[in-house]
Amino acid sequence: MNNLLVMKFGGTSMGSAKRIRNAAQITAEQGAKRPVLTVVSAMSGVTDLLIDTLKHAEVGDTGGMEEKLQELERRHVETCHDLLAGDSCSPALEEIHRTVAGFRRIAKAMHMLGERPPRSVDEAIAFGEHLSSTLMAAYLRSQGFDSEAVNCKEIIVTDAVFGNATPLVEPTREKARARLLPMLERGVLPIATGFNGATVDGQPTTLGRGGSDFTASLLAACLDATELWIWTDVDGIMTADPRLVSNPAVLREVTYREAAELAYNGAKVLHPRTLAPLIEKNIPAWSKNSFAPEKPGTRIGATANAPQGARAVTSMGNVALLSIEPASPVISGARIMARCLEALANAGAEVLMFSSSSYRQSFCVLVRESELEMAKECLESALTIELAHGYLKPVEVDTNVGLLAIVGEGMQGTPGIAGRVFTAISRENINIKAIAQGSSELTIAVVVRRDGLEKAVRAVHAECKMAEKANHPEVECAL
């Protein structure tokens, strides 16, 4: 199919009847020009509401569970009445009641069991996307457009890792093309659910962090789309978090690698694995603002025209630093490192940064604070003998830290950037705990005390003149 556009609307872009109307209007406008497949997230806050409901069910809190169930149904019913009128409202209301009843059955089963089986959780929390796709498709039909809600559990085929499933590309491609291409060829506007899929034998799964974006990029690759538009509530990818920096600028374009690094280090950009299907097919993506659709947004592609130096800085506060130090130079530090990294990988813990130094080959790893307990347990389990015999010092944990990452393709081969970054941070009297930079020179990762993280971000952003270079890429600012 020629010139296919895949669009994805996030939770804030689907957060109310007004926002759904806006998303539908954008879909219809683009659908008048070319084939369009739209992927939607749950309404903002709904996934958290679903999870909270299941938590109340697990601990036997009947009152709390029922209160959340009523809130879930009420919000979607009110949105439905606001969106639709007369005969067009009834079918959508019936589907809302049917969907909430299905979720209620799962919640009650968890209430009886006193636990939340991962497979059942995946089935339950995917209902949010189904509800939003139902509402948007119904609204489009009420406006005279041929539209249909599509549940991606019938299309996205995954492995059985519940909560963070990985799609199986070939069977997904077959199902996507068989189900969606005939609809698109007839001029239908499919509204597909993000975030969810199913195993080969039909057990519901979810795709983990960035799951709806991943759904959109995967379908774009499977259908050989021309481009992917990701609609959010910001103007594009910025040089820094506007909550921390007063004058950030929108980057006109970034490379796949820059976007992946920014996302990995805390920026609200496409998750690295979301980018993988796009990279393979060289499909460009755009990060755009559904609240200001006239703005161009940021293009993400294989290449980008940009000045030398750092382009953006991002940060993460909810992290922890785990340090491991041999008690004797006799022990092989390299072997210890290898075993630790293998243990963390097997446990599914994400290593955000790794740094090693000294003749004893002491090293540290940075993990998410939410994964700290599991990561520490895995490390100590892998090193049981060495810790018991005193060959290694006890694993040290520091939770009073934050990560900032400075990213830019233009840093490669440009001297002096690291020095300026460290000088800017030290000028604010902030101590650097650990640093890391790969041979690609794409990212400089710096760990500092958490109370100095925001000041460090502002200092680096100003020192590297990121906003000036983004606003005036044609002008070479002083490095």
Sequence and secondary structure as in RCSB ss.txt:
>XXXX:A:sequence
MNNLLVMKFGGTSMGSAKRIRNAAQITAEQGAKRPVLTVVSAMSGVTDLLIDTLKHAEVGDTGGMEEKLQELERR
HVETCHDLLAGDSCSPALEEIHRTVAGFRRIAKAMHMLGERPPRSVDEAIAFGEHLSSTLMAAYLRSQGFDSEAV
NCKEIIVTDAVFGNATPLVEPTREKARARLLPMLERGVLPIATGFNGATVDGQPTTLGRGGSDFTASLLAACLDA
TELWIWTDVDGIMTADPRLVSNPAVLREVTYREAAELAYNGAKVLHPRTLAPLIEKNIPAWSKNSFAPEKPGTRI
GATANAPQGARAVTSMGNVALLSIEPASPVISGARIMARCLEALANAGAEVLMFSSSSYRQSFCVLVRESELEMA
KECLESALTIELAHGYLKPVEVDTNVGLLAIVGEGMQGTPGIAGRVFTAISRENINIKAIAQGSSELTIAVVVRR
DGLEKAVRAVHAECKMAEKANHPEVECAL
>XXXX:A:secstr
 TT EEEEE TGGGSSHHHHHHHHHHHHHHHTTS EEEEE   TTHHHHHHHHHHHHHTT HHHHHHHHHHHHHH
HHHHHHHH  GGGHHHHHHHHHHHHHHHHHHHHHHHHHTS  HHHHHHHHTHHHHHHHHHHHHHHHHTT  EEEE
 GGGT EE S TTS  B HHHHHHHHHHHHHHHHHTT EEEEESSEEEETT  EEE  TTHHHHHHHHHHHHTT 
SEEEEEESSSS BSS TTT SS  B SEEEHHHHHHHHHTT SS  HHHHHHHHHHT  EEEEETTSTTS  EEE
ES     SS  EEEEEEEEEEEEE BSSTTS HHHHHHHHHHHHHHTT    EEEEETTTTEEEEEEEGGGHHHH
HHHHHHHTHHHHHTTSB   EEEEEEEEEEEE GGGTT TTHHHHHHHHHHHTT  EEEEEE TT SEEEEEEEG
GGHHHHHHHHHHHTTHHHHHH TTS    
